[in-house]
Amino acid sequence: MSEGFDCVSCKETLYGRKYIQVDEGPFCIPCYDSRFANTCDECKELIGHDCRELYYEDRHYHEGCFRCFRCDRSLADEPFTCQGEELLCNDCYCREFSSQCIACQQIVMPGSRKLEYNGKTWHEHCFLCSSCQQPIGAHSFIPDQQDHFCVPCYESKFAPRCTHCKKSLTKGGVTYRDEPWHKECFVCTSCRVPLAGQHFTSQDDQPYCVKCFGNLYAKKCSACTKPITGFGGGKYVSFEDRHWHHNCFSCSRCATSLVGKGFIPENDEILCRDCASSDL
């Protein structure tokens, strides 16, 4: 008499029936599915041994149940995204969650190159200079109300031009007599030293450093012969056609300061009253 060949679970004979052999022994198909098959997360039915099973994040699906939550498209061989508990095809995800390009009104696909500015999104190739219409890409740009300009176009159209060299001022600069200058262009008319951030004055509307102005145009002290510029709070005294620094205005004999005091001119000298009276 032949040895029995039964399902290890239900003990029914397997002669003439399909079965699946595992380490524990042979199982008839119903017992195998009941014991080993996973449950579909969508329809809650067992995924039989002869079904194509799809697996995603500890969840199992029949091939026919693995579908987009929005459009019901099969995701078996399609890219997809999980949003919360919902599986979405790429198209549905983009329509619902991806940004829309403000220029072409098309979806900016995940992973594609884009530019975001002021709460708006562009495809990189759609973000164009409002003047030359060339893509700005990752280069610097300058916004002007609703427009965006590449730096060369903005400088050409809007940036002020240096009074000296006539080139655009893109940053910094100096304003002199309501006219813009590059810092490096705003120099002393005589010695060409830069005047930005320095004391300077003007003669006939031309800027001069303090030293050059003193040498060229300032009054000269009758005592020390140095220029009297008035810069730095310096004060001076004038009498007839002569001028003195405050600290140089003193008696020619005794060197007593005459600032605020009476004095006696005598030829090229100025004398205090004591020295003048001694000559009488």
QUIKA-V827010 format. One record per backbone hydrogen bond with DSSP energy under -0.5 kcal/mol. NH is the residue of the N-H (numbers start at 1). CO is the residue of the C=O. Records with the same first field share a line. If there is no record, write none. Layout:
NH->CO / CO
//
This chain:
7->12
8->26
11->7
14->5
17->14
20->27
22->25
25->22
27->20
29->18
32->28
33->29
34->30
35->31
36->32
37->32 / 33
40->45
41->60
44->40
47->38
48->46
51->48
53->51
54->61
56->59
59->56
61->54
63->52
65->62
66->62 / 63
67->65
68->73
69->87
72->68
75->66
78->75
81->88
83->81 / 86
84->82
86->83
88->81 / 86
90->79
93->89
94->90
95->91
96->92
97->93
98->93 / 94
101->106
102->121
105->101
108->99
109->107
112->109
115->122
117->120
120->117
122->115
124->113
126->123
127->123 / 124
128->126
129->134
130->148
133->129
136->127
137->124 / 127
139->136
142->149
144->147
147->144
149->142
151->140
154->150
155->151
156->152
157->153
158->154
159->154
162->167
163->180
166->162
169->160
170->168
174->181
176->174 / 179
179->176
181->174
185->182
186->182
187->185
188->193
189->207
192->188
195->186
196->186
198->195
201->208
203->206
206->203
208->201
210->199
213->209
214->210
215->211
216->212
217->213
218->213
219->228
221->226
222->243
225->221
228->219
229->227
233->230
234->231
237->244
239->242
242->239
244->237
246->235
248->245
249->245 / 246
250->248
251->256
252->270
255->251
258->249
261->258
264->271
266->269
269->266
271->264
276->272
277->273
278->274
279->275 / 276
280->277
//
